[in-house]
Amino acid sequence: MGFFSFLILGLIAGAIAKFILPGKQGGGWFATLILGVVGAFLGGWLGGLIFNQPLTEFWSLATWILAIVGSVIVLAVYGMITGRKRANS
C-alpha cells in the first residue's frame, strides 16, 4: 500500500473510531489523521503479529477492520491521557 493510500486509510479509520467511541474526544481533523494513521499502523502491526494479516491491500476488509480496531485503541489511550491532564489542571 502506498503512502497516500495509508494516509487516507488512517483518516477514515480515525473518523470511524471517533464515531464508535462514546463521549467527546478532543482534536480536529489533523489530530484524527495522526491518531488514525498511528492506529492503522498499530492495527497492521498487531494483525501481522497475531493473525499473520498485515495491511497490504487498501480494499481488503481485513485491512479496514485492523485499521479501525487499531484506531479505536489509540483514540481510547489518547482520551485517557488527555482526560487526566484536564482533570489535574
N, C-alpha and C positions, 0 to 999 in steps of 0.2 A: 504494500500500500504506500502511496506517495505521501509527501509531507502535507500538501494542501488537503488531500482527502482525509488524512488523520486529524487535521485541524477542524474540518467540517464535522467529522465523526465526533470529536470531542465537544464541539459547541452544541450539537444536537443532543448528545448523551448527557451533557451538563444541564441543558434545559429540561430534559425529561426527568433527570434526577431531582431538580428543583421542584418539578410538578409532583413527583412521587412523595417526597419528604414533607411531612406536615410542618406548619409553622413558617416563620419568616427567616430566610437566610439573607444575610447582607450581600452586597456586591451587585454590580450591574452586569452587562453582557460581557465585559472584558474578564471580570472575575469568574463568570460562568464558563468562558472559553478556557481560561487557565485551569480551573478546577476540573472541567470536563476532559481536557487533554491529559491532565495528571491521572484522573480516574480511568480514562481509556487505557493509558499506559499501565496502570496498576491492574486493571481487569485483564489486559493482554498478558501481563506477566503471571498473574495468578492462574489464568486459563492455560497458559503453556506449562506451568509448573504442576498444576493439579490434574487438569483434564487433557493435557497434551494438545490443546487447541489454541494456538496463537492468533493474534489479529493479523490476518494476511489479506483477506478479501473484503472490500467495502460493502458489498451487497450480501454478505453471509449473515444469516440470522444469529449464528453463534458469536460473530464479531460484535454485533449490536448488543446482544444480551450481556456479554462480558464487559463491554464498554459502559453500559448503563449501570450494571452492578458495581463496577469499579468507581464510577462517578458518584453513586449513592454513598458508598463507603467514604470517599474523600470528602464529600459535602457534609456528611454526618460528623466526621472528625473536625472539619473546619468550623462547623456550628458549635461543637463542644468547646473548641479553643477560643473562638471569638465570644462565646457566651460567658466564659469565665472572665475574660478581660473586661467585659462590660459590667459584670456583677461586682468586680473588685474596684472599679473606678468610682 
